Structures are given as C-alpha cells and as structure tokens.
Amino acid sequence: EKLHVWEPSNAYDFGQIVNAVNANKDKAACADLLTITDPKTLPVLLSNKLEGEILLIFIQSLEHYVAGKDPGLAYQHLFYLSKAERFKVVLALLSKNEKEEVQQLFDLLSESQSDQYSLEDLESLKKVYEL
C-alpha cells in the first residue's frame, strides 16, 4: 500500500515524509512528494538533512515515475537538489553503481524534449553531478 503524502509546509514536515518514504523504499510515494513540491523549495526543505539514501530514492523516483511524464520537472528537481546543503559531500560518497543510476536519469532526460531545459543545460548539470 502506497504511503499518502501531502505538500509539506516546512522542513520538519518534509523530513518526516521523506523518512517514511525512504524507510518503506516507496518510490511511487516519493514521486508524488516530488510532484507536489516546488523544486525551488528543495534546498530549504532539505535543510542540512540530505543523505546518500535520500538522494538515491529521489533519483530513482524521478527516473521511474516523473521523467517520462514531465522531464522538465525532473530536470528542475535535479537542478535544485544540487543546490542543497551537503550535496557535494553526499555526491562524493556515492558508489559507482549509484552514480550509474544518476547517469541513467540524465540519459533519459537527454532523450526527452522539454522547454524547461536545453541539452547544454543538461550537460552543464551533469558536470555538477560529476558525471
């Protein structure tokens, strides 16, 4: 049974939902959360709580549930995730396999058309993700 998610109004609520989603490895619920959350608010909502597991479930949810329907939204989330506190630290700790998952999402986005990003935008964001 999929978790019910709602639009978080603050970092505490967001953290609670993310922890529940992550504990259940519920990528569909995570995708719902990312769909109702304005990407620009991610750095504030994540505060200093970004971890590898969280980055990964976000990436997987974007890849499996969001990118196909709304590549622009997936791109926006990737862009603002990279502005979150601890992003560089978390990125440095990803394994080779985890990095490959991130690469797969970028590949998917480069095959999709969106007025939210150009291929140049995607290439420069890939550099931020050290791919």
MIMARVEX-123083 format. One record per residue: residue number from 1; residue in three letters; x, y, z of N, C-alpha, C, CB in turn. Coordinates in pm, 1 decimal, padded with zeros to 6 digits. Glycine has a CB too. Example, Ala and Ser with C-alpha at 12.3 -4.5 7.8 and 13.67 -1.06 7.14 Angstrom:
<donus>
- n,res,nX,nY,nZ,caX,caY,caZ,cX,cY,cZ,cbX,cbY,cbZ
- 1,Ala,01319.0,-00569.0,00780.0,01230.0,-00450.0,00780.0,01320.0,-00330.0,00780.0,01130.8,-00447.3,00904.6
- 2,Ser,01285.0,-00225.0,00708.0,01367.0,-00106.0,00714.0,01290.0,00003.0,00787.0,01408.4,-00059.8,00572.5
</donus>
This chain:
<donus>
- n,res,nX,nY,nZ,caX,caY,caZ,cX,cY,cZ,cbX,cbY,cbZ
- 1,Glu,00084.2,-00119.5,00000.0,00000.0,00000.0,00000.0,00088.1,00124.9,00000.0,-00095.5,00000.3,00122.6
- 2,Lys,00059.6,00212.9,-00094.9,00140.4,00332.5,-00109.2,00112.2,00432.0,00003.7,00114.6,00397.5,-00244.9
- 3,Leu,00217.9,00494.4,00049.9,00204.5,00597.1,00152.4,00128.1,00717.0,00098.1,00342.5,00640.4,00203.6
- 4,His,00050.7,00778.9,00184.1,-00018.7,00901.6,00146.9,00075.1,01018.1,00176.4,-00155.3,00916.7,00224.1
- 5,Val,00104.0,01097.5,00076.4,00189.5,01214.2,00100.2,00110.1,01343.0,00079.2,00313.2,01211.4,00007.1
- 6,Trp,00153.5,01447.0,00145.4,00087.6,01576.9,00131.8,00196.3,01681.0,00111.6,-00001.6,01610.7,00257.2
- 7,Glu,00155.1,01798.9,00068.5,00252.2,01905.2,00045.1,00306.5,01954.5,00178.2,00188.8,02021.8,-00034.3
- 8,Pro,00436.4,01940.5,00200.0,00494.8,01982.4,00327.2,00503.9,02134.7,00335.3,00633.9,01919.8,00345.5
- 9,Ser,00473.3,02188.9,00452.1,00478.0,02334.4,00465.8,00610.3,02381.8,00523.9,00363.6,02382.5,00553.1
- 10,Asn,00688.1,02289.0,00577.8,00817.1,02328.9,00635.4,00916.9,02212.6,00629.5,00798.8,02376.6,00782.0
- 11,Ala,01040.6,02242.4,00667.4,01147.9,02143.4,00659.0,01120.8,02022.7,00749.7,01281.8,02207.7,00696.3
- 12,Tyr,01059.4,02047.4,00864.9,01030.7,01936.6,00957.2,00932.4,01837.9,00893.4,00973.3,01990.6,01091.0
- 13,Asp,00820.7,01889.6,00840.0,00721.7,01803.4,00773.9,00784.3,01727.5,00657.3,00602.2,01886.9,00724.2
- 14,Phe,00860.9,01800.5,00578.6,00924.6,01739.5,00461.9,01015.3,01624.6,00506.5,01005.8,01845.1,00382.0
- 15,Gly,01092.6,01650.5,00611.5,01183.1,01548.3,00665.2,01108.8,01424.4,00711.8,01263.8,01605.0,00780.2
- 16,Gln,00996.2,01445.2,00778.8,00914.8,01332.7,00827.1,00864.0,01247.5,00709.9,00795.1,01384.8,00910.8
- 17,Ile,00813.6,01315.0,00605.7,00760.6,01242.6,00489.8,00873.9,01167.7,00419.1,00690.0,01340.2,00391.2
- 18,Val,00986.2,01236.3,00399.4,01100.0,01174.9,00331.2,01148.5,01052.2,00408.5,01214.8,01276.9,00314.7
- 19,Asn,01154.6,01062.9,00541.0,01199.1,00948.4,00621.9,01104.3,00829.5,00608.2,01210.4,00988.8,00769.4
- 20,Ala,00973.8,00856.1,00606.4,00874.2,00749.2,00591.6,00885.1,00684.4,00454.0,00731.7,00804.3,00613.1
- 21,Val,00897.4,00767.7,00351.4,00910.6,00719.9,00213.7,01036.9,00634.1,00200.3,00915.0,00839.3,00114.1
- 22,Asn,01144.3,00683.8,00259.0,01273.5,00614.7,00249.7,01271.1,00483.5,00327.7,01386.6,00705.0,00301.8
- 23,Ala,01210.8,00483.9,00445.0,01202.9,00361.9,00527.4,01128.1,00251.7,00452.3,01132.6,00391.6,00662.9
- 24,Asn,01025.9,00290.5,00376.9,00946.7,00193.5,00301.0,00998.4,00171.8,00159.0,00803.2,00238.6,00295.5
- 25,Lys,01103.5,00245.7,00122.7,01156.5,00242.0,-00014.9,01041.5,00258.8,-00115.0,01233.2,00107.6,-00041.5
- 26,Asp,00951.5,00350.4,-00082.2,00831.2,00372.0,-00162.8,00857.1,00479.2,-00268.9,00711.8,00412.9,-00072.7
- 27,Lys,00905.1,00433.7,-00385.1,00942.5,00528.3,-00490.9,00821.0,00599.8,-00549.8,01017.7,00455.6,-00601.8
- 28,Ala,00706.5,00531.5,-00553.5,00585.3,00594.7,-00607.5,00540.6,00710.2,-00517.5,00471.1,00490.5,-00621.7
- 29,Ala,00542.4,00687.0,-00387.7,00505.7,00793.3,-00292.6,00608.3,00906.3,-00298.3,00495.5,00737.0,-00147.8
- 30,Cys,00733.7,00870.8,-00314.2,00839.0,00972.2,-00325.3,00815.9,01057.5,-00450.4,00979.8,00905.5,-00330.1
- 31,Ala,00776.5,00991.8,-00559.0,00746.8,01064.6,-00683.0,00629.5,01159.7,-00661.5,00715.5,00965.9,-00798.3
- 32,Asp,00527.9,01114.6,-00587.1,00413.7,01201.2,-00553.6,00462.7,01324.6,-00477.3,00307.8,01123.4,-00469.0
- 33,Leu,00548.5,01299.6,-00380.0,00602.6,01409.0,-00298.8,00677.5,01509.1,-00387.1,00696.5,01353.7,-00188.6
- 34,Leu,00761.0,01457.4,-00477.4,00838.7,01546.5,-00564.0,00750.0,01619.0,-00665.2,00946.7,01467.4,-00637.5
- 35,Thr,00638.3,01556.6,-00700.8,00546.7,01618.6,-00795.8,00471.5,01736.2,-00733.2,00447.6,01515.1,-00848.0
- 36,Ile,00438.5,01725.3,-00603.8,00365.0,01834.9,-00538.4,00456.8,01937.4,-00471.4,00269.7,01778.1,-00434.9
- 37,Thr,00586.7,01909.3,-00470.0,00682.1,02000.9,-00407.4,00747.5,02089.1,-00513.6,00789.9,01922.3,-00328.5
- 38,Asp,00742.4,02217.8,-00494.9,00807.4,02309.8,-00588.0,00958.4,02286.3,-00580.5,00771.5,02459.7,-00555.0
- 39,Pro,01020.9,02252.8,-00693.6,01165.6,02223.2,-00691.9,01249.2,02333.4,-00627.2,01214.8,02200.5,-00833.3
- 40,Lys,01209.0,02459.0,-00646.8,01286.0,02572.2,-00591.7,01293.8,02566.6,-00439.4,01223.3,02705.4,-00635.1
- 41,Thr,01196.8,02498.2,-00376.7,01194.6,02493.9,-00230.3,01279.4,02379.3,-00173.6,01051.1,02480.3,-00181.2
- 42,Leu,01327.8,02291.0,-00260.3,01403.8,02173.7,-00212.0,01521.0,02207.8,-00120.0,01455.9,02096.3,-00329.4
- 43,Pro,01608.7,02301.8,-00158.0,01722.9,02329.9,-00068.2,01678.8,02370.4,00072.1,01809.9,02440.3,-00127.2
- 44,Val,01571.1,02449.4,00081.7,01520.9,02492.8,00212.6,01454.9,02376.2,00286.6,01420.3,02609.3,00196.3
- 45,Leu,01372.8,02298.7,00214.9,01302.5,02186.4,00278.6,01399.1,02077.5,00324.3,01199.7,02126.8,00182.3
- 46,Leu,01503.0,02054.4,00245.5,01600.5,01951.5,00284.3,01687.3,01999.3,00399.6,01688.8,01913.1,00164.9
- 47,Ser,01702.4,02131.1,00410.4,01786.2,02189.9,00512.9,01924.3,02123.3,00506.9,01721.4,02173.7,00654.1
- 48,Asn,01973.1,02071.2,00619.5,02104.6,02005.2,00618.3,02089.3,01853.3,00629.0,02192.8,02058.0,00734.0
- 49,Lys,01973.9,01802.3,00585.2,01941.5,01660.8,00607.6,01966.3,01570.7,00485.6,01797.3,01649.1,00648.8
- 50,Leu,02024.8,01626.4,00379.3,02046.5,01543.4,00261.0,02146.1,01431.6,00291.5,02096.9,01629.3,00143.5
- 51,Glu,02108.9,01309.2,00254.7,02196.4,01192.6,00270.7,02193.7,01111.9,00142.3,02152.6,01104.6,00392.2
- 52,Gly,02289.3,01020.3,00130.6,02300.0,00938.2,00010.7,02172.7,00862.0,-00020.5,02413.3,00841.9,00025.1
- 53,Glu,02114.0,00802.8,00083.2,01991.0,00723.8,00064.0,01877.7,00809.7,00010.3,01948.0,00658.4,00196.0
- 54,Ile,01870.1,00931.8,00059.7,01764.5,01024.0,00018.2,01788.4,01069.6,-00125.2,01757.7,01145.7,00113.1
- 55,Leu,01911.9,01107.8,-00154.8,01944.2,01148.1,-00291.5,01907.6,01035.2,-00388.1,02095.1,01184.7,-00304.4
- 56,Leu,01940.1,00913.2,-00348.3,01916.9,00797.9,-00434.9,01768.5,00769.3,-00458.6,01982.6,00676.2,-00375.5
- 57,Ile,01688.2,00774.7,-00352.8,01544.8,00747.4,-00373.6,01481.6,00860.5,-00455.0,01470.8,00731.0,-00236.7
- 58,Phe,01532.2,00982.8,-00440.2,01484.3,01093.5,-00524.9,01517.4,01064.8,-00670.8,01547.5,01228.9,-00480.8
- 59,Ile,01641.4,01025.0,-00695.6,01686.2,00996.2,-00833.1,01602.9,00883.3,-00893.7,01837.2,00958.3,-00834.9
- 60,Gln,01585.5,00774.7,-00817.0,01509.5,00659.0,-00866.7,01363.5,00695.5,-00892.8,01517.2,00542.8,-00766.2
- 61,Ser,01305.3,00773.5,-00804.9,01166.4,00815.0,-00821.6,01150.4,00904.1,-00944.3,01117.1,00888.2,-00696.4
- 62,Leu,01245.2,00996.2,-00961.8,01241.4,01084.0,-01078.8,01256.0,01001.6,-01206.1,01352.6,01191.2,-01070.9
- 63,Glu,01345.2,00904.7,-01201.7,01370.6,00822.4,-01320.0,01249.6,00736.9,-01356.5,01491.8,00733.1,-01296.7
- 64,His,01191.9,00669.9,-01257.2,01086.4,00572.0,-01286.1,00946.5,00629.7,-01296.9,01086.1,00468.3,-01181.2
- 65,Tyr,00922.7,00743.1,-01230.6,00784.9,00793.7,-01224.5,00764.4,00933.7,-01281.2,00739.4,00792.9,-01083.9
- 66,Val,00870.0,01015.8,-01280.7,00849.5,01156.1,-01315.6,00903.0,01190.8,-01454.4,00915.4,01244.6,-01212.5
- 67,Ala,01024.4,01146.8,-01485.7,01091.6,01189.1,-01608.9,01011.7,01157.1,-01735.6,01227.3,01123.6,-01617.6
- 68,Gly,00944.5,01042.6,-01737.2,00866.6,01003.8,-01855.0,00747.8,01095.1,-01879.2,00818.4,00861.8,-01840.5
- 69,Lys,00685.4,01138.0,-01769.1,00565.8,01222.0,-01779.1,00601.5,01369.9,-01789.8,00475.2,01199.2,-01658.5
- 70,Asp,00700.4,01410.7,-01711.9,00734.0,01552.6,-01704.1,00885.9,01570.1,-01689.4,00659.5,01619.7,-01585.5
- 71,Pro,00959.0,01556.7,-01802.1,01105.3,01568.3,-01793.7,01151.2,01703.2,-01739.9,01166.6,01545.5,-01930.0
- 72,Gly,01072.3,01808.2,-01768.0,01108.2,01941.3,-01718.6,01110.4,01947.2,-01567.0,01011.6,02044.7,-01772.1
- 73,Leu,01010.7,01883.9,-01505.9,01003.4,01880.3,-01359.4,01120.7,01799.9,-01302.4,00868.4,01819.2,-01312.8
- 74,Ala,01152.2,01688.5,-01366.5,01265.5,01606.1,-01321.7,01395.5,01686.7,-01328.6,01277.4,01477.3,-01408.2
- 75,Tyr,01412.3,01760.3,-01437.9,01532.3,01843.8,-01453.7,01539.6,01948.5,-01342.2,01532.6,01913.2,-01592.6
- 76,Gln,01425.7,02016.0,-01317.0,01421.6,02119.5,-01213.1,01461.9,02062.3,-01076.2,01280.3,02181.6,-01205.1
- 77,His,01411.1,01943.8,-01047.4,01446.3,01881.2,-00919.1,01595.5,01849.3,-00912.2,01364.4,01753.0,-00897.9
- 78,Leu,01650.8,01797.5,-01020.1,01795.1,01769.7,-01023.0,01874.2,01898.3,-01002.1,01835.4,01703.4,-01156.9
- 79,Phe,01829.1,02003.4,-01069.1,01897.8,02132.5,-01060.1,01897.4,02183.8,-00916.0,01831.3,02235.8,-01153.8
- 80,Tyr,01779.7,02185.3,-00853.3,01771.2,02240.0,-00717.0,01827.8,02146.7,-00611.0,01627.9,02271.3,-00683.5
- 81,Leu,01823.7,02015.5,-00637.0,01889.8,01921.2,-00545.8,02038.3,01954.5,-00534.8,01870.9,01775.0,-00594.4
- 82,Ser,02096.4,01993.9,-00647.7,02240.2,02023.1,-00649.0,02274.2,02148.6,-00569.4,02289.0,02038.7,-00792.3
- 83,Lys,02172.0,02227.5,-00534.1,02193.2,02349.1,-00454.0,02175.1,02321.9,-00304.4,02096.3,02459.8,-00498.9
- 84,Ala,02133.8,02200.7,-00271.7,02107.9,02168.5,-00130.9,02237.8,02160.4,-00051.5,02031.2,02036.2,-00119.4
- 85,Glu,02225.6,02194.7,00074.6,02338.2,02180.7,00167.6,02379.9,02033.2,00170.6,02300.0,02231.9,00312.1
- 86,Arg,02507.9,02007.0,00180.5,02564.2,01871.4,00187.6,02562.9,01796.6,00052.8,02487.2,01790.7,00290.1
- 87,Phe,02516.0,01861.1,-00054.8,02509.6,01792.8,-00184.1,02645.8,01737.6,-00226.8,02456.9,01888.1,-00290.6
- 88,Lys,02748.6,01822.6,-00218.7,02883.5,01780.6,-00262.1,02934.7,01663.6,-00178.3,02982.5,01898.9,-00252.7
- 89,Val,02907.5,01668.6,-00050.5,02951.0,01561.7,00041.0,02883.4,01430.1,00003.8,02919.0,01598.7,00188.6
- 90,Val,02751.5,01436.8,-00013.2,02672.3,01318.2,-00045.5,02715.1,01261.5,-00180.6,02521.5,01351.9,-00046.5
- 91,Leu,02736.0,01349.0,-00276.1,02777.3,01307.8,-00410.3,02910.0,01232.2,-00405.8,02789.2,01430.2,-00502.8
- 92,Ala,03001.9,01283.9,-00325.4,03135.0,01223.4,-00314.0,03128.6,01081.7,-00256.7,03225.0,01310.4,-00226.3
- 93,Leu,03022.7,01053.7,-00180.1,03011.6,00922.9,-00114.2,02933.4,00818.8,-00194.9,02946.2,00940.1,00019.6
- 94,Leu,02879.7,00859.4,-00311.4,02803.7,00763.4,-00391.9,02897.0,00656.9,-00450.4,02727.4,00836.1,-00505.4
- 95,Ser,02846.2,00534.4,-00454.5,02923.4,00425.5,-00513.8,02916.3,00434.7,-00666.2,02871.2,00287.7,-00464.6
- 96,Lys,02994.7,00353.0,-00733.3,02995.2,00350.1,-00879.7,02854.3,00316.3,-00932.3,03099.4,00246.4,-00932.0
- 97,Asn,02789.9,00216.5,-00871.8,02654.9,00176.1,-00913.8,02553.4,00287.7,-00894.2,02610.4,00052.6,-00836.5
- 98,Glu,02566.0,00357.4,-00782.5,02473.6,00467.4,-00753.0,02492.3,00580.8,-00854.0,02495.3,00519.7,-00608.6
- 99,Lys,02618.7,00607.9,-00887.4,02648.2,00709.6,-00989.5,02585.4,00670.0,-01123.3,02801.8,00728.4,-01005.4
- 100,Glu,02587.0,00539.6,-01152.7,02528.4,00491.6,-01278.3,02377.9,00518.1,-01281.4,02556.3,00341.1,-01296.8
- 101,Glu,02312.7,00508.0,-01166.3,02168.9,00538.3,-01159.7,02142.9,00684.1,-01193.6,02112.7,00506.1,-01020.0
- 102,Val,02230.4,00770.8,-01143.4,02217.6,00913.7,-01172.3,02237.6,00936.3,-01322.9,02321.0,00997.2,-01089.0
- 103,Gln,02336.9,00867.9,-01378.2,02365.0,00878.0,-01522.1,02243.2,00833.9,-01604.7,02488.7,00791.9,-01559.1
- 104,Gln,02176.7,00727.0,-01561.7,02058.5,00676.6,-01633.0,01948.7,00782.5,-01639.3,02004.8,00549.4,-01565.0
- 105,Leu,01931.1,00855.2,-01529.7,01829.9,00960.6,-01527.8,01867.3,01070.7,-01627.1,01814.4,01019.2,-01385.2
- 106,Phe,01994.6,01108.2,-01628.6,02039.7,01209.3,-01724.8,02021.5,01160.4,-01868.7,02187.5,01245.1,-01699.5
- 107,Asp,02049.4,01032.4,-01891.9,02031.5,00975.8,-02026.5,01885.9,00986.9,-02069.2,02077.2,00827.9,-02030.7
- 108,Leu,01797.8,00951.8,-01976.2,01654.0,00958.0,-02002.5,01612.4,01101.9,-02037.1,01574.1,00906.4,-01879.7
- 109,Leu,01664.4,01196.9,-01961.3,01629.5,01337.4,-01984.2,01686.0,01388.5,-02116.8,01680.9,01424.2,-01868.9
- 110,Ser,01802.7,01336.0,-02156.6,01860.5,01384.3,-02282.3,01783.9,01329.4,-02402.8,02009.0,01344.7,-02291.6
- 111,Glu,01710.7,01219.5,-02382.4,01627.9,01164.0,-02489.7,01491.0,01231.9,-02495.8,01610.4,01013.0,-02470.2
- 112,Ser,01456.6,01307.3,-02392.0,01325.8,01372.7,-02384.7,01337.2,01518.1,-02427.7,01268.0,01363.6,-02242.3
- 113,Gln,01227.6,01570.6,-02475.6,01222.9,01712.2,-02512.8,01147.7,01788.5,-02403.8,01154.4,01732.0,-02652.7
- 114,Ser,01199.7,01903.9,-02369.0,01129.0,01988.6,-02273.6,01169.4,02133.5,-02296.6,01159.0,01945.4,-02127.3
- 115,Asp,01075.2,02224.1,-02277.8,01111.9,02365.4,-02290.3,01173.9,02416.6,-02159.7,00987.9,02450.4,-02327.8
- 116,Gln,01185.7,02325.7,-02061.3,01244.2,02363.0,-01931.7,01397.5,02359.3,-01934.6,01192.4,02269.4,-01821.9
- 117,Tyr,01453.9,02288.2,-02031.0,01599.5,02278.2,-02037.7,01643.7,02248.0,-02180.3,01651.0,02169.6,-01941.4
- 118,Ser,01768.1,02285.3,-02209.4,01829.8,02251.3,-02337.0,01932.7,02141.0,-02310.0,01896.7,02377.7,-02404.7
- 119,Leu,01985.0,02082.1,-02415.9,02089.3,01979.9,-02397.7,02213.5,02041.7,-02333.5,02126.2,01914.3,-02533.5
- 120,Glu,02237.8,02169.6,-02361.2,02351.9,02238.9,-02298.0,02330.1,02249.4,-02146.4,02371.2,02381.4,-02359.9
- 121,Asp,02206.4,02284.1,-02108.6,02172.9,02290.6,-01965.2,02200.0,02156.0,-01899.4,02024.2,02331.6,-01944.7
- 122,Leu,02157.1,02050.7,-01968.3,02171.9,01915.0,-01915.4,02319.4,01879.4,-01900.6,02101.5,01813.1,-02007.0
- 123,Glu,02398.1,01914.4,-02001.9,02542.6,01886.7,-01997.4,02609.7,01959.3,-01881.6,02609.0,01927.4,-02129.4
- 124,Ser,02573.2,02086.2,-01860.9,02638.3,02158.8,-01750.4,02593.7,02104.0,-01614.9,02606.8,02309.8,-01759.0
- 125,Leu,02467.4,02059.1,-01605.4,02421.4,01999.6,-01480.0,02491.1,01865.3,-01455.0,02268.0,01980.9,-01482.5
- 126,Lys,02517.1,01790.2,-01561.7,02589.5,01662.8,-01547.3,02727.0,01686.7,-01483.8,02605.4,01592.8,-01685.7
- 127,Lys,02790.9,01796.9,-01520.6,02922.5,01829.7,-01462.8,02910.3,01854.4,-01312.3,02983.3,01954.4,-01532.5
- 128,Val,02799.4,01920.5,-01273.3,02775.0,01946.4,-01130.7,02761.6,01813.0,-01056.6,02646.3,02033.9,-01110.8
- 129,Tyr,02699.7,01714.2,-01123.0,02682.8,01580.4,-01064.9,02807.8,01492.9,-01087.9,02558.0,01511.7,-01125.5
- 130,Glu,02912.1,01555.7,-01142.0,03041.6,01489.5,-01164.6,03028.8,01364.8,-01251.0,03105.1,01452.5,-01031.7
- 131,Leu,02948.0,01373.2,-01356.7,02930.7,01260.7,-01448.8,03008.2,01286.3,-01578.2,02780.4,01237.6,-01479.4
</donus>
